[in-house]
Amino acid sequence: MTLLDIIAVLLGLSAVFGYINHQYLKLPHTIGLMVIALVASGAVVVIDILRPDFGLGDTARATLSRIDFHDVLMEGFLSALLFAGAVHVDLSQIALRKWTIALMATLGVIVSTFIVGSATWLLANALGINLPYIWALVFGSLISPTDPVAVLAILKRVRVPPLLEAKIAGESLFNDGVGVVVFAIMLALATGTGAHGGDTIGAMDIVSLFALEALGGALLGLAFGVGAFLMLRAVDDHVLEVLITLALVTVLYSIALHLHISGPIAVVVAGLLIGNQGAQFAMSDKSREHVFNFWELTDEILNSVLFLLIGLEVLVIGITTQSAVLALLAIPITLTARLIAVSLPIKLLSFRETFTDGAIRMLTWGGLRGGISVALALSLPNNEYKGPILAATYAVVVFSIIVQGLTMEGLTKRLVGDYRPEVDGQPDPRDTIDTPVSPLGPEPKQTKGE
């Protein structure tokens, strides 16, 4: 199959499955696509067992094997999805909860990594699965960060107070980048590959790798974001401005990958800058509408294909009885680790900040895992440890998206009520655009949009 054939199959299935969901299941779009894809994958497995002469399973697996899920997501979709999510996040609300978000995105990910890794190692050994402790930590590192794609998809239909939404969205955007860095460190320790290609990795390697990836990504994103801001402010052509943002995402992420720094963090920083300062000071009303509509549409299309792929990838996962048990038990382990990882930062900051009632439960249950965890698991080297890790990852992701995703709205209403800004008498920052003084210099003489 050619690249065009693969794209045609994915878009065609996304459209057909989306239509079936819209007409009959009426689930949230991305969750519905994943559910139908899982059912279709199950049907292929059943048909393959009953009529192996059809060769349907082999054909499906051969097609999926031509799609490198890791490369498609981590080196393709992710940059656009993160930028599309970041431009819609209110930076002022994130600033009000910056310490909570920073602690959950760093300390929370590290704590969760060790809790999940330790519990998984003990459980695997009890089940007779050979899984060294360092490889259990690799699993802990790839499953601990919440997936911004899945989380932001839920926040589109669940209305929560702005500060609570800022914590949920902000954490998911930043702990994704931090989680990838922690995963890279754990994988380097597991494989014995140093930061500079050596045979060992020491404490300084870990520090330098973390600093280079995380801080380097943030600085690169800020630099490119400022450059794009200045270009956007100098023109008033919505087609050109959409093109500038598209070039920003692709060029920035590509350069970050080549420099071996965090592309996700770079894109998130640039997206927050363009979505807030850029929207306020560098775009006319017409340009702002076109730019935001373009990225919203891009987000929906890529999300559709991504969740479809997650549902179909089950066909390439080999599961034994032991790994199936480990996979099922990994779900409560991950949720418990998430509860502890969320509680620690909030308890540490509770003496100086007031948190929304039910924030810990909301953040715990709303910490969805998604395609990033699957992509990292699929990127592991082929060895005896990959199978159990991949099975556990898939079980947690499917439970997270379907069960947690479908019950999030009900939990939100039970904990914080049916939040409506107009009823509470306060404006919703998602629906208004303030006009503070730009930190990037005065506006051009000719005001755009007049």
N, C-alpha and C positions, 0 to 999 in steps of 0.2 A: 504493500500500500504506500502511496505517495503521501507527502505532508498534507496536500490538499484533501486527499481521501480521508485522512485522520481527522482533520478539522471539520470536514463535512459530516462525518459520523458523529462527532461530539456535539456539534451545533444542532444536527438533526435530532439526535436523541434528547438533547436539552429541550428543544422546542416541543417534541412529542410528549415527553414525560411531564413537561411543564403544563401542557394542555390537559393531560389526564388529571394532574393534580388540581388544576383550576376548576375543571368541570366536575370532578367526582370526590377526590379526597379533601380538597379545600384546606390543606395544611399550609403553613408559611412556605413560600416558594422554594427556598433553598432546602429546607428540611423535607418538603414533599419530594423534591428531585432525588434526594439521597435515599429516602425510603423506597421509592419506586425502583431506583437503581439497585438497591440491595435485594428487593424482591426479584428483579430481573436476573441478577447474578445467581440467586438461589434457584431460580427456574432453570438456568443453564446447567447448574450442577446436577439437579434432579434428572433433567433430560439426558445428560451425559452418562449418568449411572444406569438409567433405564434403556437408553439406546446409544451405546458407545459408538456404534457404527456410523452415526450421524457426524461425529467429529466436531460437534458444536463447541464443546469446551476447549478443545485444542485450538480451534479457529479464534475463539474469543481471547484466550490467553496469548496467542501469537500476536493478535492485534494490540492488546494492552502492553505486551512486552516491547513494542515499538515506541511506546510512550514512556519516556523517563519521567516519572511523576516528580522526582526530586528536582530535575532540571526545569521541568515545566513550571513548577511552583516557585522554587527558591531562586531561579535565574530568569524567570519570566513573569508570571502572574503577580508574584508577591509585591514587586515594586509598585505596580499600578494599584493594587488593592490597598496597600498601606497608605499611599498618597491620597487615594480617593476617600479613605476613612479619616485621615488626618485633617484634610481641608474642611471637614464638616464639624470638627471638634472645637469647642469654645476654649481658646487659650487662657482667657481670664479666669474661667472656672478651674482649669487645671492648676493655674498659679496659686489659687487659694488652697489647694490640697497638694501642693508640690512635695511636701515632706512625706505625706502618707503614700503618694504614688511612687516616690523615689525608694522608700523603704520596701514597699511591696514588690517593686520591680527588681530589686537587688537582693536584699536580705531574705525576702519571701521566697524568691526563686531558689536561692542557695539552701535555705532551710528545707524547703520541699524536696529538693534534689536528694538530700541526705536521708530524709525520712522515708521517701518512696524507695530509694535505692537500698537502704538497710532492711526495710520490711520485705521487699521483693527478694532480696538475697536469702533471707531466713526462710521465706516461704518456698522458694525454688529448691533450696537444699532439702527441705522437709518433703517435697514432692519427688525428690530424686532427679531433679534437673540440674545439670552441671552449668552453673552460672556464677563465675567469679565475682567477687565484691565490686571490683572496678567496673565490670560490665553491667552490674545492677545499677551502679551510679550513672552509667551512660543512659540507661533507661530512665532513671529519675530525672536527669537533666533534660531529656527531650520531651518528657510528659509534663514537667512542672510549669513551664510558661503557658499562660492562657493564649488562645489564638485570637488576634485582633479581628480577623475576618469573620469568624463565627460570632464573637462577642458583639461587634458593631452591627452585624445583621440582626441580632436579637434586639439591640437598642433602638433600631428603626421602628419597631412596632410596640415596644414597652416604654411607657412614659414614666420616668422617675424624676425626683427632684434634681435640679442641675448639679449640685455639689456631689451627690451620690453618683450621678451619671459620669461626672468628670473623673471620679476615682476609678470607676469600672472601665471607662474608655481609655483614660490615660495610662492606667496600669497595663492594659492589654497591648497598647501600642508600644510601650517601652520595654516591658518584660519579654516581649518577643525577641527584640534585638539582644537583650542581656542573656536570655535563655540560649540563643544560638551560640553566643560566646562561651557560656558555661559548657554547652555540649561539645564545642570544639576542644576545650581544655580537657574534659573527661575522656573524649575519644583519643586525644593525643596521649594521655596517661595510659589508656587501655592498650593502645597499639605500640607504645614506646617510641613515639615520634616526637622529637623536640620541636620547639617553636620555629627553629631555623633549619629544620630538616635533619637534625641530629638523631642519635639513637636514644637519647634520654631527654626528659623534661624536668626541670627543677622549679624551685619557688620563684626565681626571677623570671623564668620563661612564662610562668602563669601570670605574674604581675604585668609583664611587658605585653603579653598577648591581650589581656583584658583592657589595659590602657590604650593600646593601639586600636583595637577593634571598637570599643565603646566610645572613648573620647575622640578618637580620630573620625569616627562616623558622624558624631555630633558636630564637630568643627567643619567637616566637609559639607554636611547638609546645610549648615548655617551660611557658609560662604556661597554655595550655589544658590541657596534661597534668596540671599540678598541680591545676587547678580540678576536672578530672574525678576525679583521685585523691581529693580531699577529699569529693566527692559519693559516690563508691563506698564510702569508709570509713564514711560516715554511715548507710548502708542495708545491709540484708541481704535482698535480693529479687533472685533471679537474672534474672528477666524485666526488671526495671527496670535492673539493672546492664548487661545486654546493650544495652538501649536507650540508656543513657548513653554507652557506647563507640561505638555507631552514630552518635549525635548528635555526639559528639566528632569523628569522622572527617569527616562531611559538612559540619558548620558550620565547622570549622577550615580545611578545604581551600577551601571557598567564600570565606571571609574572606581567606585568603591570596591567592587569585586576584584578588579585587577590590582588594587592597592592592598588587598587583603584586610580591609577594615569593614565595619558593620554597615552593609547596604541598607538593612531595615531601619536602623537608627538614623542614618543619613536622610532617607526618604521621609521618615516621620517628622524630623526637625524641619525639613524644607516644606513639607505639607502644612504643618502648623503655621509656619511663617506666611505662606501664600494664602492659606485659608482665612487668616485673621488680619494681619497687617496688609497683605496684598489685596484682599477683598475690600478693605476699608479705604485704602489710600492709593491704590494703583489701578483700580478698575471702575469703569462706569457701570451704571445699573444694568445696561444691556450686556456688557461684557461679563459682568459677574454672573448674570443669569445663564449665559451660554457656557461659561467655564464650569460652573457648578453642575449644570444639567449634563454636560459631556461626561464629567467624572462620575456622576451618579449612574448614568447609563452604562458606562464602562464597568463600574463596580458590579452592577446587576448581571451583566453578561458573563464576566469572568467568574463571579460567584456561582452562577448557574453551572458552568462547565466544571468548576472545581468540585462542587458538592456532588455532581454526577460522577466524576472520576473517583471520588472517595468511595461512593457506593459500588462502583464497578471493580475497584482494586481488590476487593475481597476474593476475586477469582484467582489472584496470584499469590495468596497467602496460604502456606501449608500449615495446617493445625493438627497436632496430635492430641491425645486425650489429656496428657499431662500439661501441655501448654494451654489447652482450653481451660483447665481448672485454674492455672496461674492467671490467665487472662481475665477470667470472671472475678477472681479475688483481687486483682489489681484495681478494680473500680472502687471498692470501699477504701483501699489503701490510699489511692490518689485523692479521694474526697477528704479523708482524715488529714492527710498532709496539707491539703489546701486550707482546711479549717485552721490548722495550727499556724500556717504561713501567713494567713490573713489576720488572725487574732493577735499575733506578736506585735506587728507594727502599730495596730490600732490601740492596743493596750499601752504601748510605749508612749504614744502621742496623746492619749486620752486626757492626760493631766493638763494639756495646754490647748486642746482642740475639742470641739463638741461634734459628735458624730450622729448621723441619722439613726433613729431607732431601727434595729434590724439590719444595720450595715454589714455586720460580720456574716450573718446568714445570707444576705443578698450577694455579697462578694464571693462567698464560698460557692454557692449554687450557681452564680452567674459566671464563674471562671471556666468557660467552655474551652475544651481542647478541639483542635481541628486539623486541617490539612498540613500545617507546619510540622506537627508531631509525626504524622504519617510520612511526610517527605524525609524528615531526618532519620526515621527508622529504616526507610527503604534505602537510604544512602549508606548504611552501615556495610562494612566489608563482609563478603560471604564467608561465614564461619558457623560453627555449631551454636553460637549464642544469638545469632540474628533471628532465627525462627521464633523462639519464645518471646523475645523483645518485640518483634513485629506483631505477634498475636496479641500480646498484652496492650500494645499501643492501639491497635485497631479496636479492641473491646472498649477501652476507655473513651476513645474518640466517638465511636458510634453511640455509646450510652450518653456521653456528654451532649452531643448535638441533638439526638432525638428525645431522650428523656428529660434532661435538664432544659434543653431549648424549648420544648413544648410546655413545660410546667413553670417556666420563668415568669410568665405574665401573671399566672394565678398567685404565685408566691409574692410577687411585687404588690399586687392589690391587697393581699392579706397583711403584709408587713407595713407598707407605707400608704395604703389606701389607693383610691382612684385619683392619682395626682393630676390636677388640672390647674395650670398657672392662672388662668382667668378667674377660677373660683377662689384660689388662695390669695388673689389680689396682688400677685407679683408677676412681672414680665418674665417670659421664658427667653433666655439669651439665645436659644436656637432659632427663635423666630424674629429676632431684631438684630440690627447691626449698629453698634455704638460708633461714635466718631471721636475717639481720643486723639491726642497729638501724636503724630507718627514719630517713632524713635529713629527713623531712617532719613530724617531731613524734611524740609518743608514740601508741601505739595506743589506741583507745577503751576505756573501762572494761569494756564488755561484749565479750569476745573472740568474734569471729564463728566459727561452725562448731563450737562446743562443745555 
